């Protein structure tokens, strides 16, 4: 579903959903005047709208938890890189200077990559470069291991493992989205509620104002949920300020 959504502009997708909702309202209105004897549907309307509201609340809760996790992992990664940078200071020269220079570059790549998350090609390129730097850092530490005291080696190894692990955690969190089934069920509930709200046998005219308000509000809520859940598109993005602050600190560090 994410790949399908990535191929459709957000505005076009929103217009498509709004068009479907208007079609459902129109279908309900026409059905109510062709077969007005289906009885009172107000109870059913309230039930379906209640279910849609419950699904929205549940989905927002899931998306908010995932968003909070992604935001906390930015802080965790910044702290892990900063810790490794300091512990590399225990290593002898010239490896100390080279590894710290690599960590400068690694921080830049992580920041640039996640800020360009809405550009898959650039994001993949930055991610690949950061993985190559991980390999370089680990290889250099393996070369130095025989010449380093055990306590220092343990400290640096643990810090480096933390940097690598949190990088993978961020990738896993970016792919941990609300299941497609929930979105499909939510869309079906929205369309069904549109049919039921349009079913008004007692109304001689279409309620265009009420219809418009219903469609606009429901579409806005739906796409706010999508923005919150999808880290690679929309206006709601995880702030990378901890990594920016770390980048400035590393540049100021001798």
FENGIRA-V921270 format. One record per pair of residues at least 6 apart in sequence whose ideal C-beta (glycine too) atoms are under 6 Angstrom apart, sorted by the first residue. I is the first residue (numbers start at 1). J is the second residue. D is the distance in whole Angstrom. If there is no record, write none. Layout:
i->I j->J d->D
i->I j->J d->D
This chain:
i->1 j->180 d->4
i->14 j->219 d->6
i->14 j->223 d->6
i->17 j->219 d->5
i->18 j->215 d->5
i->18 j->219 d->5
i->21 j->194 d->5
i->21 j->215 d->5
i->22 j->215 d->6
i->24 j->191 d->5
i->24 j->194 d->3
i->24 j->195 d->5
i->25 j->194 d->5
i->25 j->198 d->4
i->25 j->211 d->5
i->27 j->195 d->6
i->28 j->195 d->4
i->28 j->198 d->3
i->28 j->199 d->4
i->29 j->198 d->4
i->29 j->206 d->6
i->32 j->199 d->4
i->32 j->200 d->6
i->32 j->201 d->4
i->36 j->201 d->4
i->41 j->196 d->6
i->41 j->199 d->5
i->45 j->196 d->5
i->48 j->192 d->6
i->48 j->193 d->5
i->48 j->196 d->6
i->49 j->193 d->5
i->51 j->189 d->6
i->52 j->189 d->4
i->52 j->193 d->5
i->55 j->186 d->5
i->55 j->189 d->6
i->59 j->178 d->6
i->59 j->182 d->6
i->59 j->225 d->6
i->60 j->225 d->6
i->62 j->178 d->5
i->63 j->178 d->6
i->63 j->225 d->6
i->63 j->228 d->4
i->63 j->229 d->4
i->66 j->176 d->6
i->67 j->228 d->6
i->69 j->173 d->5
i->70 j->173 d->5
i->70 j->238 d->5
i->71 j->238 d->5
i->73 j->169 d->6
i->73 j->170 d->5
i->73 j->173 d->6
i->74 j->242 d->5
i->75 j->242 d->5
i->76 j->166 d->5
i->77 j->166 d->5
i->78 j->242 d->4
i->78 j->243 d->5
i->78 j->246 d->5
i->80 j->162 d->4
i->80 j->163 d->5
i->80 j->166 d->5
i->81 j->107 d->6
i->81 j->163 d->6
i->82 j->246 d->6
i->83 j->159 d->5
i->84 j->159 d->4
i->84 j->160 d->6
i->84 j->163 d->5
i->85 j->103 d->5
i->87 j->155 d->5
i->87 j->156 d->5
i->87 j->159 d->5
i->88 j->96 d->6
i->88 j->99 d->5
i->88 j->100 d->6
i->90 j->152 d->5
i->95 j->140 d->6
i->95 j->144 d->6
i->99 j->140 d->6
i->102 j->133 d->5
i->102 j->136 d->6
i->102 j->137 d->6
i->104 j->250 d->5
i->106 j->130 d->6
i->106 j->133 d->5
i->107 j->246 d->6
i->107 j->247 d->5
i->109 j->126 d->5
i->109 j->129 d->5
i->109 j->130 d->4
i->110 j->130 d->6
i->111 j->240 d->6
i->111 j->243 d->4
i->112 j->126 d->5
i->113 j->123 d->5
i->113 j->126 d->3
i->113 j->127 d->5
i->114 j->240 d->6
i->115 j->240 d->6
i->116 j->122 d->4
i->116 j->123 d->5
i->117 j->123 d->5
i->117 j->231 d->6
i->117 j->232 d->4
i->118 j->232 d->5
i->118 j->233 d->5
i->134 j->164 d->6
i->145 j->153 d->6
i->174 j->231 d->5
i->177 j->229 d->6
i->178 j->229 d->5
i->190 j->218 d->6
i->227 j->234 d->3
i->227 j->235 d->6
i->227 j->236 d->4
i->228 j->236 d->5
